[in-house]
């Protein structure tokens, strides 16, 4: 039998499983896009890469486990009725979003705001972001230092397809992931571009000093940006952990890197770019895994990102939040 290394371009697997790879890629890409929104919001306003955002996502996964446990559901529970499962998922999304949003605001107030008050250089923000990421990671790792174990998620939705057209089959979790992600992303886009609070966000992103002279409270706007990013990460945490079937203290590390890559791919600082970049990255990963083997899945996505940025450094859309139209 030939290994993947002996035949690196496996077009048979790609064509044979194209429909499944596409649906799975879109579902995974939707999660990337939701998390990427947090990166792109903070960068659009502060020109800061918030490396602690992956841990904000991680806290959301544990929040979902905790609230389900309180309600009597764990990894050993039987699958509930569909209506009950949907209710449990909704409760978990709300709770995880609130927890992640709270953690994101805590990071802003405790780590970044003191630096802004002292007019710290950009390098100080970067180092602080990395430090905040490790603090949150190790805080959650404390209960798991002995065996670094992972916690299983309770089964919620049936795995059988509910949509089947030709070779295209979509199961309930895939459908929920794509639909919820799109609703959340378009709602955020509407909020930023059509509401009073959104105008404040865009004003601070464009020129913080002028916005302050016009009566915009910069600190409140920045806190709102972190809250919005955290809410998106919390919802993504529930969807992603149901897909993987578990959570652990470092679950956000690689996903955070890929979500950041998705933000850069679409154009960091651009909300719609985060959506486009996330969906494309999910598809690229799945198609690349079929062509070259699953061991190349991560490498392929980053190689494509690097290749694209060589020709379009600002990403596919490239418009920053501060230049977004009202």
C-alpha positions as CSV (number, residue, x, y, z in Angstrom):
1,X,0.0,0.0,0.0
2,X,1.3,3.4,-0.9
3,X,1.6,6.0,1.8
4,X,0.5,9.6,1.5
5,X,4.2,10.6,1.2
6,X,4.6,8.4,-1.8
7,X,1.6,9.8,-3.6
8,X,1.2,13.4,-2.2
9,X,-1.6,14.5,-4.6
10,X,-4.5,12.2,-3.8
11,X,-7.2,13.6,-6.1
12,X,-9.3,10.5,-5.8
13,X,-10.0,11.2,-2.1
14,X,-10.7,14.8,-2.9
15,X,-13.2,14.2,-5.6
16,X,-14.8,11.2,-3.9
17,X,-15.4,13.1,-0.7
18,X,-15.8,16.6,-2.1
19,X,-19.3,17.2,-0.7
20,X,-18.4,16.0,2.7
21,X,-15.2,17.9,2.8
22,X,-16.9,21.1,1.7
23,X,-19.6,20.9,4.4
24,X,-17.1,20.0,7.1
25,X,-14.8,22.8,6.0
26,X,-17.6,25.4,6.1
27,X,-18.6,24.3,9.6
28,X,-15.0,24.4,10.8
29,X,-14.4,27.7,9.0
30,X,-17.5,29.2,10.7
31,X,-15.9,28.6,14.1
32,X,-12.6,30.1,12.9
33,X,-14.6,33.1,11.6
34,X,-16.4,33.7,14.9
35,X,-13.2,33.6,16.9
36,X,-11.4,35.8,14.2
37,X,-13.9,38.5,14.8
38,X,-12.4,39.1,18.3
39,X,-9.0,39.5,16.8
40,X,-10.1,41.8,14.1
41,X,-12.3,44.0,16.4
42,X,-9.4,44.6,18.8
43,X,-6.9,45.2,16.0
44,X,-9.2,47.5,14.2
45,X,-9.6,49.8,17.2
46,X,-6.3,49.4,19.1
47,X,-3.9,48.1,16.4
48,X,-3.2,45.3,19.0
49,X,-3.0,41.6,18.5
50,X,-4.8,40.2,21.5
51,X,-3.0,36.9,22.0
52,X,-5.1,36.2,25.1
53,X,-8.2,35.8,22.9
54,X,-7.6,32.1,22.4
55,X,-7.8,31.7,26.2
56,X,-11.0,33.7,26.2
57,X,-12.4,31.1,23.8
58,X,-11.1,28.3,26.1
59,X,-13.0,29.7,29.1
60,X,-16.1,29.5,27.1
61,X,-15.7,25.8,26.5
62,X,-15.4,25.2,30.3
63,X,-18.3,27.4,31.0
64,X,-20.4,25.2,28.7
65,X,-19.2,22.0,30.5
66,X,-20.0,23.6,33.9
67,X,-23.5,24.8,33.1
68,X,-24.4,21.4,31.5
69,X,-23.0,19.7,34.5
70,X,-25.2,21.8,36.8
71,X,-28.2,20.8,34.7
72,X,-27.3,17.2,35.1
73,X,-25.7,16.4,31.7
74,X,-22.1,15.1,31.3
75,X,-20.2,12.9,28.9
76,X,-21.8,9.8,30.3
77,X,-25.4,11.1,29.8
78,X,-27.6,9.7,27.1
79,X,-28.6,12.0,24.2
80,X,-31.6,14.1,25.2
81,X,-34.6,14.8,23.0
82,X,-34.0,17.2,20.2
83,X,-36.1,20.0,21.8
84,X,-34.3,19.6,25.1
85,X,-30.9,19.5,23.4
86,X,-31.6,22.8,21.6
87,X,-32.6,24.4,24.9
88,X,-29.5,23.1,26.6
89,X,-27.3,24.4,23.7
90,X,-29.0,27.8,23.8
91,X,-28.4,28.0,27.6
92,X,-24.8,27.0,27.2
93,X,-24.2,29.6,24.4
94,X,-25.6,32.4,26.5
95,X,-23.6,31.4,29.6
96,X,-20.4,30.7,27.7
97,X,-20.8,34.0,25.8
98,X,-21.2,35.9,29.1
99,X,-18.2,34.1,30.7
100,X,-16.0,34.7,27.7
101,X,-17.1,38.3,27.4
102,X,-16.4,38.8,31.1
103,X,-12.9,37.3,30.8
104,X,-12.2,39.5,27.8
105,X,-13.2,42.6,29.6
106,X,-11.1,41.6,32.6
107,X,-8.1,41.2,30.4
108,X,-8.7,44.7,29.0
109,X,-9.1,46.4,32.3
110,X,-6.3,44.6,34.2
111,X,-3.7,44.2,31.4
112,X,-4.2,46.7,28.6
113,X,-5.8,49.7,30.2
114,X,-3.0,50.5,32.6
115,X,-0.6,50.5,29.7
116,X,-2.7,52.9,27.7
117,X,-2.9,55.3,30.7
118,X,0.9,55.3,30.8
119,X,1.3,55.7,27.0
120,X,3.3,52.5,26.8
121,X,5.0,51.6,23.5
122,X,3.5,48.9,21.2
123,X,6.0,46.3,22.3
124,X,4.8,46.5,25.9
125,X,1.3,45.7,24.7
126,X,2.5,42.8,22.7
127,X,4.5,41.3,25.6
128,X,1.5,41.9,27.9
129,X,-0.8,40.1,25.5
130,X,1.4,37.1,25.5
131,X,1.8,37.2,29.3
132,X,-2.0,37.5,29.8
133,X,-2.5,34.5,27.5
134,X,-0.1,32.4,29.7
135,X,-1.7,33.5,32.9
136,X,-5.2,32.5,31.8
137,X,-3.9,29.2,30.4
138,X,-2.1,28.3,33.6
139,X,-5.0,29.3,35.7
140,X,-7.3,26.9,33.9
141,X,-4.5,24.3,33.9
142,X,-4.2,24.1,37.7
143,X,-7.0,21.5,38.1
144,X,-5.4,19.4,35.4
145,X,-1.7,19.5,36.3
146,X,-1.5,15.9,37.4
147,X,-2.6,14.2,34.2
148,X,-3.5,17.1,31.8
149,X,-6.7,15.3,31.1
150,X,-9.6,16.4,28.9
151,X,-13.2,16.6,29.7
152,X,-15.8,15.0,27.5
153,X,-18.8,16.9,26.2
154,X,-22.3,15.4,26.6
155,X,-23.9,14.2,23.4
156,X,-26.5,16.6,22.3
157,X,-27.6,16.4,18.6
158,X,-28.2,13.4,16.5
159,X,-25.4,12.5,14.1
160,X,-27.6,11.3,11.2
161,X,-28.0,13.8,8.3
162,X,-31.1,15.9,8.2
163,X,-30.4,17.3,4.7
164,X,-29.5,15.0,1.9
165,X,-29.4,16.2,-1.7
166,X,-27.4,14.1,-4.1
167,X,-24.0,13.6,-2.4
168,X,-24.5,16.6,-0.1
169,X,-25.4,15.6,3.4
170,X,-25.6,17.9,6.4
171,X,-26.0,16.7,10.0
172,X,-27.7,18.9,12.7
173,X,-24.5,20.1,14.3
174,X,-23.0,21.2,11.0
175,X,-26.2,23.0,10.1
176,X,-26.4,24.7,13.5
177,X,-22.7,25.7,13.4
178,X,-23.0,27.4,10.0
179,X,-26.4,29.1,10.6
180,X,-25.5,30.3,14.1
181,X,-22.1,31.6,13.0
182,X,-23.6,33.5,10.0
183,X,-26.4,35.0,12.2
184,X,-23.9,36.1,14.8
185,X,-21.4,37.6,12.3
186,X,-24.1,39.5,10.3
187,X,-25.6,40.8,13.5
188,X,-22.2,42.1,14.6
189,X,-21.7,43.7,11.2
190,X,-25.0,45.4,11.5
191,X,-24.3,46.5,15.0
192,X,-21.0,48.1,14.1
193,X,-22.2,49.8,10.9
194,X,-25.7,50.8,11.8
195,X,-26.0,51.6,15.5
196,X,-24.9,54.5,17.7
197,X,-22.4,52.3,19.6
198,X,-21.1,51.0,16.3
199,X,-20.4,54.6,15.1
200,X,-18.4,55.1,18.3
201,X,-16.4,52.0,17.6
202,X,-15.6,53.1,14.0
203,X,-14.8,56.7,15.2
204,X,-12.3,55.5,17.7
205,X,-10.8,53.1,15.2
206,X,-10.4,55.9,12.7
207,X,-9.0,58.6,15.0
208,X,-9.3,58.1,18.8
209,X,-8.2,61.6,19.7
210,X,-10.7,63.3,17.4
211,X,-13.4,60.9,18.6
212,X,-12.7,61.9,22.2
213,X,-13.1,65.6,21.3
214,X,-16.5,64.8,19.8
215,X,-17.6,63.3,23.1
216,X,-16.9,59.6,22.5
217,X,-15.7,57.8,25.6
218,X,-12.7,55.9,24.3
219,X,-12.4,53.6,27.4
220,X,-16.0,52.5,27.1
221,X,-15.7,51.9,23.4
222,X,-12.6,49.7,23.9
223,X,-14.3,47.8,26.7
224,X,-17.3,47.2,24.4
225,X,-15.0,45.9,21.7
226,X,-13.5,43.4,24.0
227,X,-17.0,42.4,25.2
228,X,-18.2,41.8,21.7
229,X,-15.2,39.8,20.8
230,X,-15.6,37.7,23.9
231,X,-19.3,37.1,23.2
232,X,-18.4,35.8,19.7
233,X,-15.7,33.6,21.2
234,X,-18.1,32.1,23.8
235,X,-20.6,31.1,21.1
236,X,-17.8,29.6,19.0
237,X,-16.6,27.7,22.1
238,X,-19.9,25.8,22.4
239,X,-20.0,25.0,18.7
240,X,-16.4,23.9,18.5
241,X,-16.4,21.8,21.7
242,X,-19.6,20.0,20.5
243,X,-17.7,19.2,17.2
244,X,-14.6,17.9,18.9
245,X,-16.5,16.2,21.8
246,X,-14.2,17.5,24.5
247,X,-12.5,20.4,26.1
248,X,-9.1,20.8,27.8
249,X,-7.1,23.6,29.3
250,X,-5.1,24.3,26.0
251,X,-7.9,23.8,23.6
252,X,-7.8,27.3,22.3
253,X,-4.1,27.4,21.4
254,X,-4.1,26.0,17.9
255,X,-7.6,27.2,17.1
256,X,-6.6,30.7,18.2
257,X,-3.7,30.7,15.8
258,X,-5.9,29.5,13.0
259,X,-8.5,32.1,13.8
260,X,-5.9,34.8,13.8
261,X,-4.7,33.5,10.4
262,X,-8.3,33.7,9.2
263,X,-8.5,37.3,10.2
264,X,-5.2,38.1,8.4
265,X,-6.3,36.1,5.4
266,X,-9.5,38.1,5.0
267,X,-8.0,41.4,6.0
268,X,-7.4,42.0,9.7
269,X,-9.6,44.9,11.0
270,X,-12.3,43.9,8.5
271,X,-15.4,42.2,10.0
272,X,-16.5,40.7,6.6
273,X,-12.9,39.8,6.0
274,X,-13.0,37.6,9.1
275,X,-16.0,35.8,7.8
276,X,-14.4,35.3,4.4
277,X,-11.1,34.3,5.8
278,X,-12.5,31.8,8.3
279,X,-14.7,30.0,5.7
280,X,-11.8,29.9,3.2
281,X,-9.4,28.6,5.8
282,X,-11.8,25.8,6.8
283,X,-12.2,24.7,3.2
284,X,-8.4,24.9,2.4
285,X,-7.7,22.7,5.5
286,X,-10.1,20.0,4.5
287,X,-9.2,20.0,0.8
288,X,-5.5,20.0,1.6
289,X,-5.9,17.1,4.1
290,X,-7.6,15.0,1.3
291,X,-4.9,15.9,-1.2
292,X,-1.8,15.5,0.9
293,X,-2.9,13.6,4.0
294,X,-4.2,14.8,7.4
295,X,-0.7,15.2,8.8
296,X,-0.3,18.1,6.3
297,X,-3.6,19.8,7.3
298,X,-2.1,22.6,9.4
299,X,0.9,23.2,7.2
300,X,-1.1,23.6,4.1
301,X,-3.4,26.3,5.5
302,X,-0.4,28.4,6.7
303,X,1.4,27.9,3.4
304,X,-1.6,29.2,1.5
305,X,-1.8,32.1,3.9
306,X,1.8,33.1,3.3
307,X,1.5,32.7,-0.4
308,X,-1.5,34.9,-0.5
309,X,0.0,37.6,1.6
310,X,3.0,37.7,-0.7
311,X,0.7,39.0,-3.4
312,X,-1.9,40.8,-1.2
313,X,-0.3,41.9,2.1
314,X,-3.5,43.5,3.4
315,X,-5.6,40.3,2.9
316,X,-8.4,39.6,0.6
317,X,-10.6,42.5,1.5
318,X,-8.0,44.7,3.2
319,X,-10.3,47.5,4.5
320,X,-9.7,48.4,8.1
321,X,-12.5,48.9,10.7
322,X,-11.7,52.6,10.9
323,X,-12.3,53.1,7.1
324,X,-15.5,51.0,7.0
325,X,-18.4,53.0,5.6
326,X,-21.4,54.0,7.7
